[in-house]
Amino acid sequence: MVIHYPSRMHAILLLAALDIFTVRTFHQVAISPNGKRVAWAERDHGITVADLSGTNRKQLTTGDDEGLAWSSDSAKLAYLASKEKRGQRQLIVDGNPLTGVKGYLAEPQWSPDGKSIAFLLIENAARSAGPLVAMSRPIGLIEEHIDEQRIAIVDVASKKLRIVTPANMYIYHFDWSPDSKQIAAVAAPGSGDNNWWIAQLHVVDVASATMKPIYKPEYQIASPRWSPDGTHIAFIEGLMSDEGSTGGDLFTIPATGGERRNVTPNLKASVTSFRWLSSDSLLLGEIVEGDDALVRMQLGGGSQTLWRGAEAIQWSFANGNSAVIRSSFRAAPEVWAGPIGQWKQLTKVNMLTISWGEAHSIRWRNDNFDVQGWLLAPANVDPSKKYPMVVCIHGGPASAFVASWPRDQNAELASHGYFVFMPNPRGSYGEGETFTRANVKDFGGGDLRDIMAGVDAVVKEYPIDPNRVGVWGWSYGGFMTMWTVTQTNRFHAAVAGAGVANWQSYYGENDIDEWMIPYFGATVYDDPAVYAKSAPINFIKNAKTVIRILACAKDLRRRHTARRLRG
């Protein structure tokens, strides 16, 4: 069934959306290695550099530029910028271009000796990299052209550029060794969009431009970082559903290969980022029960939470100081800097008055799991009245609702008198790897039970009308919305965006099927039953809830892959 908004309500929501989406946001923040200077890249407003206190501010660019990288001596800042709006980006240092290539450039990183800059390069790319980026229309032979993301190195003095990884290896993440002679890389052969889920850890010899694998992971890996003494490489490994949505445990492995070591075993949180402080200590960014946190950890044992808050941060740390992009349900993104937890605000680009109410962290227990979610309230709640509520199910499933600035329909709904419940059921980040992996071979099972138990907890505690509860979600949340209305009549309206109704047909039609095997435990050819039992289409006769199904006009990730996957 498909429904349409009444024209008046549609107009109200559209106006609210236009107001929400005018919020200015930031790509990145980077503190200099000496901890004295901060650079930030603001979407569509360029790159700015300032002292830690915010003084001596200088705007370097005015476009949609990013890729900030300080030299080890803090003297120079590299970044990616283009002269024309949405034009070809080049690598820039001190205002001067170091490259003149055609293609997609990303993630520049200075060598520790300051002589070179490495970056990711897709030559002649028509689009940026990643499985979540809209692909080109697939006209012509399948696999006629596969983008190859490789590591390129440019000599700062001569501007000579060379590529140091082979054409058949797609590089996702990398990091220089302390002696500038090697690079740790997460890489996989073949299609870059599809094979991130089976990527391995490699070491690249810069001089010979050769690479060798040193670790084949059990799950997905991200963010390799070389220890300061050069003996080990740390990385995050866990069950991850999407490249760029990182979470898991922290591991180390000898740089020459060998046994990996989980340095965060039994952690009741998800490590999302980190950096080495010394060869035996690290600073971790974590999601903990829906909060963001910064934690100092000793490899020999012991940890200390330096900061934890009901907000979302993107952080950079050096020499005792940090720079962060902070936001919360009530504060739009801004750049702050200073010692951890003692930050001073450097930007004030979002002077806004919010039109919704408080956000509450909700915790409940279900099936022996501790579960958390967020409840966003409308403004000026009258406890003597009953309010409608919409349940929003996040995508992924390996992700989480955190206390970030709400940039989607949730804020609009709360602004117009709805409670909005955002649960983090099993499969989410924030409660540890056992929790994140608890939906394997069980899509729509325990995760739906967690959500329904959360709805019960919220309705019991807050002034919500149980007869006016709706549900919506996007991507995995879209699937869960379609699944939910085939399993219960509890909800009175539903909106499912970019969801999957039939896992079996989806498997053979999209070009990123590798993500499904860790979750379903087998290919659709080897175990069709596990795919069928979680397909909403197989239970469609049970659906009584009015539902609107949304699909994107430019969703071109539908092509036959059975021949490619089966050889």
C-alpha positions in Angstrom: 0.0 0.0 0.0 1.1 3.5 -0.7 -0.1 6.6 1.0 0.5 10.3 0.5 0.8 13.2 3.0 -2.1 15.6 3.0 -0.9 18.7 1.2 -1.0 21.0 4.2 1.1 18.6 6.4 3.5 18.0 3.5 4.0 21.7 3.1 4.7 22.1 6.9 7.2 19.3 6.9 8.9 20.6 3.8 9.3 24.1 5.3 10.7 22.6 8.5 13.1 20.5 6.4 14.4 23.5 4.6 15.2 25.2 7.9 16.9 22.1 9.4 19.0 21.4 6.3 20.4 25.0 6.2 22.6 24.1 9.2 26.3 24.6 8.4 28.4 21.5 9.0 32.0 20.5 8.9 34.0 17.8 7.0 36.9 17.6 9.3 39.0 19.2 12.1 42.8 18.7 12.5 45.1 19.9 15.3 48.8 20.4 14.5 51.3 17.9 16.0 52.6 20.6 18.4 49.1 21.1 19.7 49.1 24.9 18.9 47.2 25.3 15.7 43.8 24.1 14.5 42.5 23.7 11.0 38.9 22.9 10.0 37.1 22.3 6.8 33.5 23.5 6.6 31.2 22.2 3.9 30.8 24.7 1.1 32.6 27.4 3.1 36.3 26.4 2.9 39.2 25.7 5.1 40.2 27.9 8.1 43.3 27.9 10.4 43.6 29.5 13.8 45.6 29.3 17.0 44.3 27.0 19.7 42.6 30.0 21.4 40.9 31.0 18.1 43.1 34.0 17.4 45.3 34.6 14.3 42.5 33.2 12.2 43.1 32.8 8.4 40.7 31.4 5.8 42.7 29.4 3.2 39.9 28.5 0.8 36.2 29.2 0.2 35.0 26.0 -1.5 33.8 22.6 -0.5 37.4 21.5 0.4 38.7 18.9 2.8 41.5 16.4 3.4 43.5 18.2 6.1 46.9 16.9 6.9 49.6 18.7 9.0 53.3 18.0 8.5 55.1 16.4 11.4 56.9 19.7 12.3 53.6 21.6 12.3 54.9 24.0 9.8 52.8 23.1 6.8 49.2 22.1 6.1 48.2 20.0 3.1 44.6 19.8 1.9 42.5 18.9 -1.1 40.9 21.8 -3.0 39.6 22.9 -6.4 39.6 26.3 -8.1 36.1 25.7 -9.5 33.0 24.8 -7.5 32.7 21.0 -7.5 35.7 20.9 -9.8 38.7 18.6 -9.9 40.4 18.7 -6.5 44.2 18.8 -6.2 46.7 18.4 -3.4 47.6 21.8 -2.1 50.4 22.8 0.3 50.9 26.4 1.4 48.5 27.5 -1.3 50.5 25.8 -4.1 49.3 22.7 -5.9 51.5 19.7 -5.7 49.5 17.6 -8.1 47.8 18.0 -11.5 46.0 14.7 -11.8 42.6 13.8 -13.1 40.5 11.6 -10.8 39.4 11.2 -7.2 41.9 12.1 -4.5 41.4 11.4 -0.8 43.0 11.2 2.7 46.4 12.9 2.2 49.0 12.0 4.9 52.5 13.4 5.3 55.4 11.0 5.7 56.9 11.3 9.2 60.2 12.6 7.6 58.2 15.4 5.9 59.5 14.7 2.4 56.5 13.1 0.9 52.7 13.0 1.0 50.7 9.9 0.3 47.1 9.9 -0.7 44.4 7.6 -2.2 43.9 8.0 -5.9 41.4 6.7 -8.4 42.6 7.9 -11.8 40.0 9.2 -14.2 37.2 8.4 -11.7 33.8 9.7 -12.5 32.6 9.6 -8.9 34.0 9.4 -5.4 34.6 6.0 -3.8 32.4 3.9 -1.7 29.4 1.5 -1.7 27.0 4.2 -0.4 27.8 6.6 -3.3 25.4 6.7 -6.2 26.9 4.7 -9.0 27.0 5.5 -12.7 24.3 4.1 -14.9 25.5 0.6 -15.8 25.5 0.8 -19.6 27.9 -1.4 -21.6 29.7 -4.6 -20.5 29.5 -5.6 -16.9 32.9 -5.2 -15.3 34.2 -3.4 -18.4 35.7 -0.9 -16.1 36.5 -1.2 -12.4 37.8 1.8 -10.4 41.1 1.1 -8.8 41.9 3.1 -5.7 45.7 3.0 -5.1 48.2 4.8 -2.9 50.0 7.6 -4.7 53.0 9.4 -3.2 54.2 12.9 -4.2 57.6 14.2 -3.4 57.1 17.7 -1.9 60.3 19.2 -3.2 60.2 17.9 -6.8 56.4 17.3 -7.1 57.2 14.0 -8.7 54.3 11.5 -8.3 54.4 7.7 -8.3 51.9 5.0 -7.4 53.2 2.4 -5.0 50.4 -0.2 -5.0 49.4 -2.6 -7.8 46.5 -1.9 -10.1 44.6 -5.0 -9.0 44.5 -4.0 -5.3 41.9 -1.5 -4.0 43.1 0.4 -1.0 40.6 1.5 1.6 42.7 2.9 4.6 46.5 3.4 5.1 49.1 4.7 7.5 52.8 5.5 7.3 55.4 3.6 9.3 57.5 5.9 11.7 60.6 5.5 9.5 58.6 6.5 6.3 59.7 3.3 4.6 56.5 1.3 4.8 52.8 1.8 4.7 50.1 -0.3 6.4 47.1 -0.7 4.2 43.6 -2.3 4.3 43.1 -3.6 0.8 41.3 -6.2 -1.4 41.5 -7.2 -5.0 38.8 -6.6 -7.5 35.7 -4.4 -7.0 36.3 -1.7 -4.4 32.7 -1.2 -3.6 32.0 -4.9 -3.0 35.2 -6.3 -1.5 35.8 -4.0 1.5 34.0 -6.7 3.6 36.8 -9.2 2.8 39.7 -6.8 2.8 43.0 -7.8 4.6 45.8 -6.0 6.3 48.9 -5.5 4.1 52.3 -3.8 4.4 53.6 -1.8 1.5 57.3 -1.4 0.9 57.5 2.2 -0.5 60.9 1.8 -2.2 60.0 -1.3 -4.2 56.3 -0.5 -4.6 55.4 -4.0 -3.5 52.9 -5.2 -0.8 52.3 -8.3 1.2 49.4 -9.4 3.3 50.0 -9.9 7.0 46.6 -10.6 8.4 43.3 -12.0 7.2 40.6 -10.9 9.5 37.6 -12.8 10.8 35.3 -9.8 10.4 35.9 -6.3 8.9 38.9 -4.1 9.7 39.5 -0.3 9.5 41.9 2.4 10.6 45.4 0.8 10.6 47.8 2.8 12.8 51.5 2.1 13.2 52.9 2.2 16.8 55.4 5.0 17.4 58.2 2.4 17.8 57.3 0.8 14.5 56.9 -2.7 16.0 53.1 -3.1 15.8 50.1 -2.0 13.8 46.8 -1.4 15.6 43.4 -1.5 13.9 39.7 -1.8 14.6 38.0 -5.1 13.8 34.4 -6.0 14.2 31.2 -6.9 12.4 30.6 -3.8 10.2 27.8 -3.4 7.7 29.0 -0.3 5.9 32.4 1.1 5.0 32.8 4.4 6.9 30.6 3.3 9.8 33.4 2.0 12.0 33.0 0.1 15.2 34.4 -2.9 17.0 37.3 -4.0 19.3 40.8 -2.7 19.1 43.5 -5.1 18.0 47.3 -5.0 17.6 49.5 -7.3 15.4 53.3 -7.4 14.9 54.2 -5.3 11.9 55.9 -8.3 10.4 52.8 -10.4 10.8 51.9 -13.0 13.5 49.2 -13.4 16.1 46.7 -10.6 16.6 45.8 -9.4 20.1 42.5 -8.1 21.2 43.4 -5.2 23.6 39.8 -4.4 24.4 38.3 -7.9 25.2 34.8 -7.9 26.7 34.5 -4.1 26.2 30.9 -3.0 26.7 31.3 -0.3 24.1 32.4 0.1 20.5 35.7 1.6 19.5 35.1 3.9 16.5 38.5 5.8 16.3 41.8 5.9 18.0 45.4 7.2 18.0 48.6 6.1 19.6 49.8 8.3 22.6 53.0 6.2 23.1 54.1 2.7 22.2 52.2 1.3 25.2 49.2 3.6 25.4 46.4 4.8 23.1 43.5 7.3 23.1 40.2 5.7 22.0 37.0 7.2 20.7 34.1 5.1 21.8 30.3 4.8 21.6 29.1 3.8 25.1 25.4 3.3 25.6 24.6 6.0 23.0 27.1 8.5 24.4 30.4 9.4 22.8 33.6 9.0 25.0 37.3 9.5 24.9 39.3 6.9 26.8 43.0 6.6 27.6 44.1 2.9 27.6 47.3 1.2 28.6 48.3 -1.9 26.7 49.5 -3.4 29.9 46.0 -3.1 31.4 43.9 -0.3 32.7 41.9 2.5 31.2 40.6 6.0 32.1 37.6 7.8 30.7 38.8 11.3 30.0 35.5 12.6 28.8 32.0 11.2 28.1 28.9 13.1 27.1 25.5 13.0 25.5 26.8 14.5 22.3 28.6 13.5 19.1 32.2 14.5 18.5 34.8 14.2 15.7 38.2 14.6 17.3 41.9 15.3 16.7 44.5 15.1 19.4 48.2 16.1 19.7 50.6 17.1 22.4 48.0 17.3 25.2 45.5 19.3 23.3 42.5 18.4 21.1 40.2 19.9 18.5 36.7 18.6 18.1 33.5 19.1 16.1 30.8 18.9 18.7 27.0 18.7 18.3 24.1 17.4 20.3 20.3 17.2 20.0 20.1 20.8 21.1 23.4 22.3 19.7 24.3 22.4 16.0 27.9 21.5 15.0 30.7 23.9 16.0 34.5 23.6 16.3 36.0 23.6 19.8 39.6 23.2 21.0 41.7 22.8 24.1 42.6 20.0 26.6 40.1 17.1 26.5 36.9 18.1 28.2 38.1 21.7 28.6 37.3 22.9 25.1 36.8 26.5 24.0 34.4 27.2 21.2 36.2 28.5 18.1 33.3 28.8 15.6 29.8 30.3 15.9 28.3 29.6 12.5 25.0 28.1 13.7 23.2 30.6 15.9 19.9 28.8 16.0 16.8 28.5 18.2 15.5 25.0 18.3 11.8 24.2 18.0 11.8 20.8 19.7 12.2 19.7 23.3 14.5 17.7 25.5 16.2 14.4 24.5 16.2 11.5 27.0 18.5 8.5 27.1 16.2 5.4 27.6 17.5 2.1 28.9 15.7 -1.2 29.1 16.4 -4.9 29.3 15.3 -7.6 26.9 16.3 -11.2 26.3 19.2 -10.7 28.7 20.6 -7.7 26.8 20.9 -4.2 28.1 19.5 -1.9 25.3 19.6 1.9 24.9 17.8 4.4 22.8 17.0 8.1 22.5 13.6 9.8 23.0 13.3 13.2 21.4 10.4 15.1 22.9 8.3 18.0 21.5 8.6 21.4 23.1 6.6 22.3 26.2 5.2 18.8 26.9 2.0 18.9 29.0 2.0 15.8 31.1 -1.8 15.8 31.3 -2.0 15.3 27.5 -1.3 12.3 25.3 1.1 12.8 22.3 1.7 10.8 19.2 5.0 9.0 18.7 7.1 7.9 15.7 9.7 5.1 16.1 12.7 5.7 13.9 14.9 2.6 13.1 18.5 3.4 12.0 20.3 2.0 9.0 23.3 -0.3 9.0 22.5 -2.4 11.0 26.0 -1.8 12.5 25.6 1.8 13.5 23.9 3.7 16.3 21.8 6.7 17.2 24.0 9.0 19.2 23.2 12.4 20.6 24.1 14.4 17.5 22.4 17.3 15.8 19.2 15.8 14.3 19.5 16.5 10.5 16.6 14.4 9.3 12.8 14.2 9.7 13.1 13.3 13.4 13.6 17.0 14.3 10.7 18.1 12.1 8.4 15.5 13.7 9.4 16.6 17.2 8.9 20.3 16.1 5.3 19.4 15.2 4.2 17.7 18.4 5.5 14.2 18.1 7.7 12.2 20.4 10.4 10.5 18.3 11.9 7.2 19.7 15.3 6.2 18.3 16.2 2.7 19.6 19.7 1.0 19.3 18.6 -2.7 19.2 21.0 -5.6 19.0 23.2 -5.3 15.9 24.0 -1.7 16.9 27.1 -0.1 18.2 27.5 1.0 21.8 27.1 -2.2 23.9 30.1 -4.3 22.8 30.8 -6.8 20.0 28.6 -9.6 21.4 25.7 -7.2 21.1 26.6 -6.0 17.6 26.9 -9.6 16.4 23.6 -10.7 18.1 21.5 -10.2 14.9 23.6 -12.6 12.7 21.2 -15.0 10.9 18.4 -13.3 12.8 17.4 -10.1 10.9 14.0 -9.0 12.2 14.1 -11.4 15.2 15.8 -10.2 18.3 16.3 -6.7 17.0 12.5 -6.3 16.5 11.8 -7.7 20.0 14.3 -5.2 21.4 12.5 -2.4 19.6 9.0 -3.5 20.8 10.3 -3.8 24.4 11.7 -0.3 24.1 8.3 1.0 22.8 6.6 -0.5 25.8 9.1 1.1 28.2 8.7 4.6 26.6 4.9 4.4 26.5 4.8 3.4 30.1 7.0 6.3 31.3 6.0 9.2 29.0 2.7 10.8 28.0 2.3 9.0 24.7 -0.9 7.8 23.1 -0.4 4.0 22.4 -3.0 4.3 19.6 -1.1 6.9 17.7 2.3 5.3 17.2 4.0 5.1 13.8 7.3 3.7 12.5 9.8 4.7 9.8 13.4 3.9 8.7 15.9 4.1 5.9 18.1 1.4 4.4 18.3 -1.3 7.0 15.7 0.8 8.9 13.6 0.6 5.7 13.8 -3.2 5.7 12.9 -3.3 9.4 9.9 -1.0 8.9 8.6 -3.3 6.1 9.3 -6.3 8.3 7.7 -4.8 11.3 4.3 -4.3 9.7 4.3 -7.9 8.6 4.9 -9.1 12.2 2.7 -6.8 14.3 -0.3 -4.5 14.0 1.0 -2.3 16.8 1.8 0.7 14.5 -0.8 2.8 12.8 1.3 4.2 9.9 4.7 3.4 8.4 7.2 4.9 6.0 10.0 2.6 4.6 12.8 4.1 2.6 15.4 2.3 0.5 14.6 -1.0 2.2 14.8 -4.6 1.1 11.6 -6.6 0.8 13.2 -9.8 -0.7 16.7 -10.8 0.4 16.9 -13.6 -2.1 16.2 -11.4 -5.2 18.3 -8.6 -3.7 21.3 -10.9 -3.4 21.6 -11.4 -7.1 20.7 -7.9 -8.3 23.0 -5.6 -6.4 26.8 -5.1 -6.6 27.7 -5.3 -2.9 26.7 -8.8 -1.9 29.8 -9.4 0.1 28.3 -7.5 3.1 25.5 -10.1 3.3 27.6 -13.2 3.9 28.8 -12.2 7.4 25.2 -11.5 8.4 23.4 -14.4 6.9 26.2 -16.9 7.4 26.3 -18.2 3.8 25.5 -17.2 0.2 21.9 -17.4 -0.9 22.8 -20.4 -3.1 24.1 -22.3 -0.1 21.4 -21.4 2.4 18.3 -19.8 0.8 16.2 -20.6 3.9 18.1 -18.1 6.1 17.4 -15.4 3.6 13.8 -16.3 3.1 12.9 -16.3 6.8 13.7 -12.6 7.1 12.1 -11.4 3.8 9.1 -9.2 4.4 7.6 -10.2 1.0 7.1 -13.7 2.4 4.8 -12.4 5.1 3.0 -9.7 3.2 -0.4 -11.2 3.7 -0.1 -10.3 7.4 0.4 -6.6 6.8 -2.6 -4.4 7.8 -0.7 -1.1 8.6 -0.8 1.7 6.1 2.7 2.0 4.7 4.5 4.3 2.3 7.4 2.8 0.5 10.1 5.1 -0.9 12.9 4.3 -3.4 15.4 6.6 -4.9 15.2 7.4 -8.6 19.0 7.1 -9.0 19.4 3.9 -7.1 21.3 2.0 -9.8 22.8 -0.6 -7.6 20.7 -3.3 -9.2 22.6 -5.5 -11.7 23.1 -9.2 -12.1 26.1 -10.4 -10.1 25.5 -14.1 -9.9 27.9 -14.9 -12.6 30.6 -12.7 -11.1 30.1 -14.1 -7.6 30.0 -17.7 -8.7 33.0 -17.5 -11.0 
